[in-house]
């Protein structure tokens, strides 16, 4: 399919446990024009050698060190040139028509910058349990972005195609034109977000630039991991808090805060209370991290606001703060 190629970049870091099933599901895709690149983020397990022996036809590139999710995929985007780009986690397995359905959804609407399918959880459940991981991102009243349907049993409540605020980074399909449009400098993903939150930041930038995001329930996948599997690690918990405030700094203005002051105050109070009770080390470290990230957030904010195409009330609509 000339000009409609899908570049799927599997960013691997010690993924020996999952990468075999992931790549097998990729090689079974019914869509034509799929190019697979395994970009190794400095793995120290046997996943790199295993991949080369088991899948000799799959292109593998070594980074040599762990750049994290954002910097790794910034490199992956720069190394590819297909019309569509997918960030695929090693712990995801896909039904054969996954990318065929996602590409169809993007081709139906030229204003759509990203699309997600329906992902089920496998870390605690079996496939037949039909426990959802994500059907796209929702924006809550406190400007927290969450996975729609997470931990719900699939009873057919998400069988309709439609718009969502954004897409989860485990197995989305992005339009390259959108990625080029939203980049700041040479960065497509915010490189300060090492592991978590980069997909949320892309959601916000897509929306501020006027791009749509779609949900396609016919595209089905299965996700083994999730943040809960690693959330006991101090640095990951800390980053989860930092990314929220970084996103708020980059995208909200005074009107957004004033219009939503009570949900925001309640959310931050509960967040603070949780840290006081369970995570005093994060509580003590967070202020210094925020001071460290603040200059970066303000620079990004200026670059984004210079190119913003939609009014703030459009974002507030997604948070349920305005009608229409």
C-alpha positions, 0 to 999 in steps of 0.5 A: 500500500504505497504511502500508507505504510505502518511503522511499528516500533517495539521498544524493548528493555529486558522484555524476554518474557513477552517479546516472543508472543508480541512479535508472533502477533505482529508477524500474523497481522493481516494488514499489508505495508507493516514495517517492524523495528525492534529498538533495543533500549540497552537490555541486559537480559537475553531478549536481544539475542533471542529476537535475532535468532527466533525472528531473523527477518525482523529488523533490530537496532541497538541503542546501547543504553536505556533512553526511556520511552520518550527518547527511545521513540523520538529516535524510532520516529526519526528512523522511520518514514511511514505514513503511520507510526505505532508505539508497541509495548513488548507486553502486548499481544494483538489480534491479526486484524488489529492494525488493519482496523486501526488504519481503516479508522484513520483513513476515514478522517483526515483530521484524526491524528491517533486511534486506539483499539480495545485492550484487555488485561492479562497481568491478572486475568485470562483472555476469556475473563474480558477485563478491560485495560483501555478503550481510550483516554478520558479527561476528568474534571480535575484534568487527570487523564484515565483509561476508559473502562479500566478494570471493567468487565466487557459487557459490550458497553464500548462497542461503538466507534467514536472520539476519545480524548486521547490514546494509551501508549501501549498500542496506539496508531499515530498519523505521522503528519500529526506527529510532525505537526505537534513536535517541539523542536526535534522532539515528538514526545516530551523527553523529560518524561522517562517512562510514564506520561508521554502518551498523556502529553501527546494527547494534550498537544494533539488536542491543543493543535486541533487533532481528533482521537478515535476509538475502534472497538474492532481492533483488539489486543491484550496487555500483560503489564501496566503501571501497577506492576511497577508502581512500588518502585520509588522513581516510578511513583515520583515520576507519575506525580511529576508528569501530572504537574508538568502537563498542567504547567504546559497546557492550563491557563488561569481561566482553566484553573479558576473554572475548575478550582474546587475539583482541582483543590479536592484532587490535590488534597487527596493526592497530598493525603495519600503521600503523607500516609503512604509515601513520605519519601515522594512527598519530601522529594516532589518539591525539588523535582517540580523546581527542576522540571519547572523551567522545562515546562515553561519553555514548552508552554511558550512553544505550544501556546505560540502554535495553539489552534483551539480555545481553552474551553474546548479542553474544558468541554472534554473535562465536562466543565462546559457544554457542547 
